[in-house]
């Protein structure tokens, strides 16, 4: 079943907005993870945040049929 190109572009726009937010969250988490002074509880939380962001990006891209990188 083909999707209307205009609707697809709207969906891509939503994905791009979410992608920007997820990349910001992922970057913030990585900055916490690379700090050796990070307490273990914060480290665990940052690790979970990074994995959640990566999973969201992957799922959104797959939903749009984008090629894996």
LUMDRENZA-107233 format. One record per residue (C-alpha): x, y, z; residue number from 1. Coordinates in steps of 0.05 Angstrom, whole numbers, plus 5000, padded with zeros to 4 digits. Each point is the difference from the previous one (the first is absolute). Layout:
<sites>
     c1     c2     c3   seq
      X      Y      Z   NUM
...
</sites>
This chain:
<sites>
     c1     c2     c3   seq
   5000   5000   5000     1
   5030   5066   4979     2
   4998   5060   5046     3
   4983   5070   4976     4
   5066   5038   4989     5
   4974   5061   5038     6
   4982   4958   5060     7
   5068   4965   4997     8
   5035   5068   5000     9
   4961   5019   5063    10
   5021   4935   5033    11
   5072   5013   4980    12
   4995   5069   5031    13
   4976   4971   5066    14
   5056   4949   4997    15
   5052   5055   4989    16
   4974   5039   5059    17
   5002   4938   5044    18
   5069   4983   4973    19
   5027   5068   5021    20
   4972   4990   5070    21
   5026   4929   5005    22
   5069   5020   4976    23
   5003   5055   5052    24
   4980   4951   5054    25
   5051   4949   4974    26
   5056   5052   5000    27
   4983   5023   5070    28
   5003   4929   5024    29
   5067   4987   4967    30
   5029   5062   5032    31
   4979   4973   5068    32
   5028   4931   4984    33
   5068   5026   4979    34
   5010   5038   5066    35
   5040   4955   5047    36
   4971   5038   5060    37
   4929   4980   4984    38
   4967   4964   5059    39
   4978   4929   4984    40
   4925   5016   5006    41
   5007   5057   4950    42
   5043   4955   4956    43
   4946   4946   4999    44
   4946   5052   4985    45
   5041   5032   4944    46
   5014   4931   4970    47
   4926   4984   4999    48
   4985   5068   4969    49
   5052   4989   4945    50
   4973   4931   4984    51
   4928   5025   5000    52
   5018   5056   4952    53
   5037   4954   4954    54
   4942   4951   5000    55
   4950   5055   4985    56
   5042   5025   4942    57
   5007   4930   4972    58
   4926   4985   5007    59
   4979   5066   4967    60
   5048   4989   4942    61
   4976   4929   4990    62
   4928   5023   5000    63
   5016   5047   4943    64
   5037   4946   4962    65
   5068   5035   5005    66
   5062   4960   4987    67
   5040   4976   5061    68
   5066   5035   5013    69
</sites>
